[in-house]
Amino acid sequence: MITAMHELDFRQFAEKLGEVVSHSKPVETFNHLKGRATQFSDVQKAIYAPGRHVFVLGERGVGKTSLAKTAGLAAASGSKCFRHIGCSSNSTFDGLMRQSISMFGSSKLSAVCKSTGFSLGAFGFGLSSSTQISGSAPQSLTASDAADILCGLSDDGSNDVRVVLVDEVDRLMLPDVRLQLAELVKLMGDRAARLTFIFTGVGKDLSEILGHHESAFRQIEEIELERIEYQTSLDIIDDALGTFGLNPKDEPMRTARFRIAAISNGFPYYVHLLMEKLLYKIYEDRQASSVTLEHLQAAIAAAVTGAQMEIRKPYDKATSGRTDRYKLATWAAADSWDLERTSTEIYASYQGISMELDQAPITKTQFLQVLASLKSQKYGPILKAGFRKGQYEFSENIVRGYVRLRASAEGVDLRDLQPSAPVKYIVTGRQKRHFDPRKHSGPSGFSR
């Protein structure tokens, strides 16, 4: 089974791998978009409804861009009718709109000076002579200007479905830019425009990102993405394995896939990261006749250094140059599927991990001081107060996946049981904790 993979040259292997897993770019085809069929359908329904727009919300790493791009490309009238724009902290409304318009109306936006009013002539549409082209500074587009141009695209009679993906709107630092985007959506919705904007952003609701422009919200289909289910993680893994003829039922590959799904804790980013590293390790071992657990351990180590710097930074700040109690406290906080945990639950996890590592646990009073420190700027902050008193959560939940990755690299597999299958620690004596495959095909074979 390894032979078929090794028959590929490096470029062939890398390109084939990039089709099924990539932590650095979004998925673009429905076949590889696992566990999001309902949301995919909801995005497409909104696109085909004149005047409707879409906002995909959720944590970093849950696959917002993958969903938006896959659904947008599938619904648009060909690749020429789809545009993907990324936001940065210094993005302006004018800049975002010029990128959108240039895709559909003109190869290049010239500097524009208005004479008697806004017209499309300057943008290559040939509909007016009232606008002059000159070498002066460009006229900034307002929401009304942009709406006029974009709504006018359907005047060509083609009835094309055009989609613009505006990615990571939460990165926009200027409130005025977000306000103008909301106004644009309202104006285009009122005119039943045949161009749909899909926005993505980290947040819990639209008002958190766009502000309180409530009149625009009725034009927007809000889709909130949660973490993927355990089985969906396995589906992504099996999709990648099948591409290279690897059987997910063969040991130790069967055990490895359970472990990857558990480490990932519902974040597709980590499933893709670990699978990319694992398949590279297998490919690079030209003498291998089968997959081994050594390949998996090497992949986990590679994933630790391969994770994005901004994800690694809070953990490094919280633990580097400090005693193990800070490292173990972060592990304990991530020792669950639940995003919010009480200090009592975290301390129980800490006791179990400490006993597993043959380390004497500190007292609960001392431990609470450590948790309080991890909420301060000096330590990341990697943790923050939860919704209820006495609860903690990670400042960014994608970081908890990296914490789980670091723990696994040091031989500690943290739990990720969902609420439907609760398990409590027994800390009255030393106890082995067994990796739980979530009742998928029996025991995993890993124990600690």
C-alpha positions in Angstrom: 0.0 0.0 0.0 3.0 2.3 0.5 4.4 1.4 -2.9 1.7 3.4 -4.8 2.5 6.5 -2.8 6.3 6.2 -3.3 5.8 5.8 -7.1 4.8 9.4 -7.3 7.5 12.0 -7.7 7.6 14.8 -5.2 5.6 17.3 -7.2 3.0 14.8 -8.1 2.6 13.8 -4.4 2.5 17.4 -3.2 -0.1 18.4 -5.7 -2.3 15.4 -5.0 -2.0 16.0 -1.2 -2.9 19.6 -1.7 -6.2 18.5 -3.3 -7.4 16.8 -0.1 -5.7 18.5 2.8 -4.3 21.9 3.4 -4.2 23.9 6.6 -3.0 27.0 4.8 -5.8 27.3 2.1 -9.5 26.8 2.1 -11.3 23.7 0.7 -12.8 24.6 -2.7 -14.8 21.5 -3.7 -17.9 20.0 -2.1 -16.4 16.5 -2.2 -13.7 17.5 0.3 -16.0 19.8 2.5 -17.0 17.3 5.2 -19.8 17.8 7.7 -21.1 21.0 6.2 -23.8 19.9 3.8 -26.7 21.7 5.6 -24.7 25.0 5.8 -23.6 24.6 2.2 -27.2 24.4 1.1 -28.2 27.4 3.2 -25.5 29.5 1.6 -26.6 28.5 -1.9 -30.2 29.3 -1.1 -29.3 32.8 0.0 -27.2 33.3 -3.1 -30.1 32.4 -5.4 -32.4 34.8 -3.5 -32.2 38.3 -5.2 -31.0 40.9 -2.7 -29.9 38.4 -0.1 -26.3 38.3 1.3 -24.5 35.9 3.7 -22.4 36.2 6.8 -20.5 33.1 8.0 -19.5 33.4 11.7 -17.5 31.2 14.0 -14.2 30.6 15.7 -10.9 30.7 13.8 -10.1 27.3 12.4 -13.6 25.9 12.0 -13.7 26.2 8.2 -15.6 29.5 7.5 -13.6 30.4 4.4 -13.8 26.8 3.1 -17.6 26.8 3.4 -18.0 30.3 1.9 -15.6 29.6 -1.0 -16.9 26.2 -1.9 -20.6 27.3 -1.9 -19.8 30.6 -3.6 -17.8 28.9 -6.5 -20.5 26.3 -6.9 -23.3 28.9 -7.2 -21.6 31.5 -9.3 -21.9 31.4 -13.1 -18.4 30.2 -13.6 -15.1 31.2 -12.0 -15.1 34.6 -13.7 -18.2 35.5 -11.7 -16.6 34.8 -8.3 -14.2 37.1 -6.4 -12.3 36.3 -3.2 -11.1 39.4 -1.3 -9.2 39.3 2.0 -9.5 42.0 4.7 -6.6 43.5 6.6 -6.4 46.0 9.5 -5.9 48.9 7.1 -8.4 47.9 4.4 -10.8 50.7 3.4 -14.3 50.5 2.0 -13.1 52.2 -1.2 -10.4 49.6 -1.7 -12.6 46.7 -1.1 -15.2 48.0 -3.6 -12.6 48.7 -6.2 -11.4 45.2 -6.0 -15.0 43.9 -6.4 -15.8 46.2 -9.3 -12.6 45.6 -11.2 -13.4 41.8 -11.3 -16.7 42.3 -13.1 -16.6 45.7 -14.8 -13.1 46.8 -15.7 -9.6 45.5 -15.9 -8.3 48.5 -14.1 -10.0 51.3 -12.2 -8.7 54.7 -13.3 -8.4 57.8 -11.2 -11.8 59.4 -11.3 -13.0 63.0 -10.8 -16.7 63.6 -10.7 -18.3 66.4 -12.7 -22.1 66.4 -12.4 -22.6 63.2 -10.5 -21.5 59.6 -10.4 -21.6 57.5 -13.5 -20.3 54.2 -14.7 -18.3 55.6 -17.6 -15.1 55.9 -15.6 -15.2 52.2 -14.8 -15.2 51.0 -18.4 -18.9 50.4 -18.8 -19.3 53.1 -21.5 -22.7 54.3 -20.1 -21.9 57.9 -19.5 -19.6 60.7 -20.5 -20.2 62.9 -17.4 -17.1 61.5 -15.6 -13.7 62.7 -16.5 -10.5 60.6 -16.3 -7.5 62.5 -15.0 -4.3 62.1 -13.2 -5.7 63.5 -9.9 -6.4 61.5 -6.7 -9.1 58.9 -7.1 -12.7 59.8 -6.0 -13.5 57.6 -2.9 -16.5 55.4 -3.5 -19.4 55.7 -1.1 -21.9 52.9 -0.3 -24.4 54.5 -2.6 -21.8 54.7 -5.4 -20.8 51.1 -5.1 -24.4 49.9 -4.9 -25.2 51.8 -8.1 -22.4 50.1 -10.0 -22.8 46.6 -8.6 -26.6 46.6 -9.1 -26.1 47.9 -12.6 -24.1 44.8 -13.6 -27.3 42.9 -14.3 -28.3 45.5 -16.9 -26.2 43.5 -19.4 -29.0 41.0 -19.6 -26.8 38.0 -18.9 -28.6 37.1 -15.6 -25.2 35.9 -14.3 -24.9 35.0 -10.7 -22.0 36.9 -9.3 -20.5 36.3 -5.8 -18.0 38.3 -3.9 -16.4 36.7 -0.8 -15.1 39.3 1.7 -13.0 37.3 4.1 -12.1 38.1 7.7 -14.2 41.2 8.2 -13.4 41.1 11.9 -9.9 42.3 11.0 -11.3 45.7 9.8 -10.1 48.2 12.4 -12.1 51.2 11.2 -15.7 51.2 12.4 -16.7 53.4 9.4 -15.7 50.6 7.0 -18.0 48.1 8.7 -20.8 50.7 8.7 -20.4 51.3 5.0 -20.5 47.6 4.3 -23.7 47.3 6.3 -25.2 50.3 4.3 -24.1 48.7 1.0 -25.9 45.4 1.9 -29.0 47.4 2.8 -29.0 49.3 -0.5 -28.3 46.3 -2.6 -31.0 44.3 -0.9 -33.6 46.9 -1.4 -32.8 46.8 -5.2 -32.8 42.9 -5.3 -29.3 42.9 -6.7 -28.1 39.8 -8.5 -24.7 40.0 -6.9 -24.2 38.4 -3.5 -21.7 39.3 -0.9 -20.5 36.5 1.4 -18.7 37.8 4.5 -16.8 35.8 7.0 -15.7 36.8 10.4 -14.8 35.7 13.9 -17.6 36.6 16.3 -20.8 35.3 18.0 -23.3 37.5 16.2 -23.6 40.1 13.4 -23.8 43.1 15.8 -20.4 42.2 17.2 -18.8 42.6 13.8 -21.0 45.0 11.8 -22.2 47.1 14.7 -25.9 47.9 15.3 -27.0 48.6 11.7 -30.1 46.4 12.3 -31.9 47.6 9.2 -29.3 45.7 7.1 -29.6 42.4 9.1 -32.8 41.4 7.4 -30.9 41.3 4.1 -28.3 38.9 5.6 -28.5 35.1 6.0 -26.5 34.5 9.2 -24.7 31.1 9.4 -22.8 30.2 12.5 -20.3 27.4 12.3 -19.6 25.2 15.3 -16.7 22.8 15.6 -17.1 19.7 13.5 -18.2 16.4 15.0 -15.7 13.6 15.8 -17.0 11.5 12.9 -16.5 14.4 10.5 -12.8 14.5 11.6 -12.5 10.9 10.7 -14.2 11.5 7.4 -11.6 14.1 6.5 -8.8 11.7 7.6 -10.3 8.8 5.6 -10.7 11.0 2.5 -7.0 11.8 2.6 -5.9 8.2 3.3 -8.1 6.9 0.5 -6.5 9.3 -2.0 -3.2 7.5 -1.5 -4.6 4.0 -1.2 -4.1 3.7 2.5 -6.6 1.6 4.4 -8.0 3.3 7.5 -8.9 -0.1 9.1 -5.3 -1.3 9.1 -3.4 -1.0 12.4 -1.7 1.2 13.4 -3.4 3.6 10.9 -6.7 2.9 12.5 -5.4 3.9 15.9 -3.6 6.9 14.5 -6.8 8.3 12.9 -8.5 8.2 16.3 -5.7 10.0 17.9 -5.6 12.7 15.2 -9.4 13.3 15.6 -9.0 13.5 19.4 -6.1 16.0 19.3 -8.0 18.2 16.8 -10.9 18.6 19.2 -13.4 19.6 16.4 -11.1 22.1 14.6 -10.7 21.2 10.9 -7.5 23.2 10.9 -5.7 20.7 13.1 -7.1 17.7 11.2 -5.6 19.1 7.9 -2.4 20.1 9.6 -1.8 16.7 11.2 -2.8 14.7 8.1 -0.5 16.8 5.9 2.4 16.2 8.2 1.6 12.5 8.6 1.4 11.8 4.9 4.6 13.7 4.2 6.4 11.6 6.9 5.1 8.4 5.3 6.1 9.6 1.8 9.6 10.7 2.9 10.3 7.3 4.5 11.3 5.6 1.3 12.1 2.3 3.1 8.7 2.0 4.8 6.6 -0.9 3.9 3.7 0.1 6.2 2.5 3.0 8.4 4.0 3.1 11.9 3.3 5.0 15.1 6.7 6.5 14.7 5.4 8.2 11.6 2.5 9.7 13.7 4.8 10.9 16.4 7.1 12.6 13.9 4.0 14.2 12.3 2.8 15.5 15.7 6.3 17.0 16.3 6.3 18.6 12.8 2.8 20.0 13.4 3.9 21.7 16.6 6.4 23.8 14.6 4.2 24.0 11.6 1.3 25.7 13.3 0.7 29.3 12.6 2.9 31.7 14.6 0.0 33.6 16.0 -1.5 30.4 17.3 1.8 29.3 19.0 2.6 32.6 20.6 0.1 32.6 23.5 1.2 29.1 24.6 4.9 30.0 24.4 4.3 33.2 26.3 2.4 31.4 29.0 4.9 28.5 29.5 8.4 29.4 28.2 10.9 29.9 31.0 8.3 29.0 33.7 7.8 26.0 36.0 5.8 23.0 34.7 2.7 24.0 36.7 1.9 26.6 34.1 2.2 24.2 31.2 0.2 21.5 33.0 -2.5 24.1 33.9 -3.0 24.9 30.2 -3.1 21.2 29.4 -5.7 20.7 32.1 -7.9 23.6 30.8 -7.9 21.9 27.3 -8.6 18.4 28.7 -12.3 18.3 27.6 -14.6 18.9 24.6 -16.3 21.7 26.6 -14.9 25.2 25.7 -15.8 26.5 29.2 -14.8 24.7 32.3 -14.9 25.4 36.0 -11.8 25.7 38.1 -12.8 22.5 40.0 -13.0 20.6 36.7 -9.7 22.0 35.5 -8.0 21.1 38.8 -9.3 17.5 38.6 -7.8 17.3 35.1 -4.5 18.7 36.5 -4.4 16.2 39.3 -4.9 13.3 36.8 -2.2 14.6 34.5 0.2 15.2 37.3 -0.3 11.7 38.7 0.2 10.3 35.2 3.5 12.1 34.9 4.5 11.0 38.4 4.6 14.6 39.6 3.2 15.7 42.9 0.3 18.1 42.3 0.2 21.5 43.9 -2.7 22.5 46.2 -5.9 23.8 44.8 -5.2 27.2 46.3 -1.8 27.3 44.5 -3.5 26.1 41.3 -6.1 28.8 41.4 -3.3 31.4 41.6 -1.8 29.8 38.4 -5.1 30.0 36.6 -5.5 33.7 37.6 -2.0 34.4 36.3 -2.8 32.8 32.9 -5.5 35.5 32.4 -2.9 38.3 32.7 -1.2 40.0 29.8 2.1 38.7 31.0 1.0 35.1 30.3 -0.6 35.6 26.9 -3.2 36.0 28.1 -3.9 32.4 27.2 -7.1 32.1 29.3 -10.0 34.4 30.1 -13.0 34.3 32.5 -15.9 32.3 31.2 -19.5 33.3 31.0 -20.3 32.1 34.5 -18.5 32.9 37.7 -15.6 30.4 38.3 -15.4 29.3 34.7 -12.4 29.6 32.4 -12.0 29.4 28.6 -9.2 30.0 26.2 -8.8 33.6 24.9 -9.0 32.1 21.4 -10.3 28.6 21.2 -8.1 27.6 18.3 -5.2 28.0 20.7 -6.6 25.1 22.8 -6.1 22.8 19.8 -2.4 23.8 19.8 -2.2 23.1 23.6 -3.6 19.7 22.9 -1.1 19.2 20.2 1.8 20.2 22.5 0.5 17.8 25.2 0.4 14.9 22.7 3.9 15.7 21.5 5.0 15.1 25.1 3.1 11.9 25.4 -0.1 13.1 27.1 -3.3 12.6 25.1 -6.0 14.8 26.5 -9.7 13.9 26.6 -12.3 15.3 24.2 -15.4 13.4 25.2 -18.6 15.3 24.2 -21.3 15.9 26.9 -23.2 12.8 25.7 -20.4 10.6 27.1 -19.2 12.3 30.3 -16.3 10.8 32.2 -14.9 12.0 35.5 -11.4 11.5 36.9 -10.8 9.3 39.9 -7.8 10.9 41.6 -7.7 8.8 44.8 -4.9 6.7 43.4 -2.7 6.4 40.3 -4.7 5.5 37.3 -4.0 4.9 33.6 -6.1 7.0 31.2 -7.0 5.3 28.0 -7.6 7.1 24.7 -11.3 6.9 23.9 -12.2 6.3 20.3 -15.7 7.6 21.0 -17.2 4.2 20.4 -16.1 4.1 16.8 -15.1 0.5 16.0 -13.9 -0.5 19.4 -10.8 0.3 21.5 -8.0 2.4 20.1 -5.0 0.6 21.3 -3.5 3.6 23.0 -3.1 3.8 26.7 -1.0 5.9 29.0 
